[in-house]
Amino acid sequence: MKDNTKDENRINERQWNEHPRRRRKSSSAPAPEKAYADDLTDDLELVDVEDVDSDAEDESPEEETGERGQSVSRLPFSPLWIIYAVWCIILIAGMFYTLDYAKKSLTLYEAARPDRLMDSLVASVSADGLSDHAVLSKSMDGVTTVSYNVAVNNTVSCNYFENPYTYVAQLNDLLDAESLRYEKTGQDFTTGALTYALYAGDLHFGDIKLLPGSSYTRMKLLTMTDWTPESITVFKEPADYSIQIDIPDNFTVTVNGMPVPDAYTVSQKECSDLEFCEKYVDVPGTKTILIPGFQDEATVDVKDSGGEDVESTVEEIADKNEGVNSTESISENEYNNVDYPGSYASKIEQINYSCGFPSPEMPDDLKDTVLDMTENYSLFFTRDLPGSTASIEPIRYIFPEDSEYLKLAETYRRQDMEIIVAHSNTHFDNVTVDDYTVYNNECFSCRVAFDKIMTMYGKEVVDDTDSVYYFVLIDGEWKIADIR
């Protein structure tokens, strides 16, 4: 065994010494220090340029040699970079989606607030106005618009002659001139409903209620409620005033174009001046109409029995605290131009209308009839009417058959007519017929005044007559029913 080991060592040593560098070293036999330096030089000289190039070529990325000398291909990019890039794109897209979703959620949350809905409602009412309904709209996302047809409940307390929706029309005029705003006034914690007061300028004219609908949540934090507007309630200030109308009971009256029913007549009485006329014809009396609860200025029209307009005297009780009266016309007073609907009632306590029987121009033929009858009646008492001393027949056509004036004339003729002093040249001067008053088609009165001039003992004697005569129509002929 030892011999074999020695033989192997000798073979290895011979192979080592046979290496060219080892051969050169052994032939020159340099000194130990010099030999070390030479070895370093020899090592440097062994690095040949061609060897370096070949090594560089061997290390090219296109091909490598493995332990067994096989060629191995290399990829230009690593798959990890592609995965990284895709992952970054996904993260950026997710970030933009999340930001956009959050923005939309905040927009919807803001738009779903009841105040934002009220802003939309106020804008809709200001633009479109009110009637028996209001067309309101809202937008939750700035694109989609939701419209509502909201009923307008007019709770204005008015009387028979005022249309409550006239107030709505007045409100529309006011909305054109005043800014519309709202204030939250209450919340029903049972139903969740919200109540808002609507103002036109400083006038609180209505309320609107918002009802909660379905709710949903976004982003786990934002809870939104779908609010729906209920009907708009419109009202007025509680102030009101009354109208009193004193007219003959055969007149007709309309208020705001509507006939006044008999139910508003509070008193009725007979006309004392016509007490003798009512024995022969139907005569009118007077009546008082009282209508409370007016809010705005009313139009009162009075017509006589013939359908003709009659002018009324107007008295206003304008100061509710002091009761100061005024007789100026409604169309001329300061309350005609109201500041806002219903303010008229806040300034007027009551308006009184009064009118008597009409006094038109007397027809000429009727005037001639009146003068004929009144003058002949006067001539009867001075024996200037032919046949007056024999009977009352000359004046019988002037009065009704059972007239007390005929009885008085007969008594006078029998007892006192003989004492009349003889006279001559009887005539009338300064004749006046006026104050013609028509009560109805069968009754009228007029004032007749004249000077009856007679000559007695060579001197003129004047007898003044100034009386009101009341005429009635009997069988198509006018008769004197009374003299005052």
Buried (B, 14 or more C-beta within 10 A) or exposed (E): EEEEEEEEEEEEEEEEEEEEEEEEBEEEEEEEEEEEEBEEEEEEEEEEEEEEEEEEEEEEEEEEEEEEEEEEEEEEEEEEEEEEEEEEEEEEEEEEEEEEEEEEBEEBBEBBEBEBBBBBBBBBBBEBBBEEEBBBBBEBEEEEEEEBEBEBBBEBEBBEBBEBBBBBBBBBEBBEEBEBBBEEEEEEEEEBBBBBBBBBBEBBBBBBBBBBEEEEEBEEEBEBBBBBBBBBBBBBBEBBBBBBBBBBBBBBBBBBEEEBEEEBBEEEEEBEBBEBBBBBBEBBBBBBBBBEBBBBBBEBBBBBBEEEEBEBEBBBBBEBEEEEEBEEEBEEBEBEEBBBBBBBBBBBBBBBBBBBBBBEEBEEEBBEBBBEBBBBBBBBBBBBBEEBEEEBEBBEEBBBEEBEBBEEBEEBBEEEBEEEEEBEEBEBEEBEBEEBBBBBEBBBBBBBBBBBBBEEEEEEEEBEBEBBBBBBBBEEEBBBBBBE
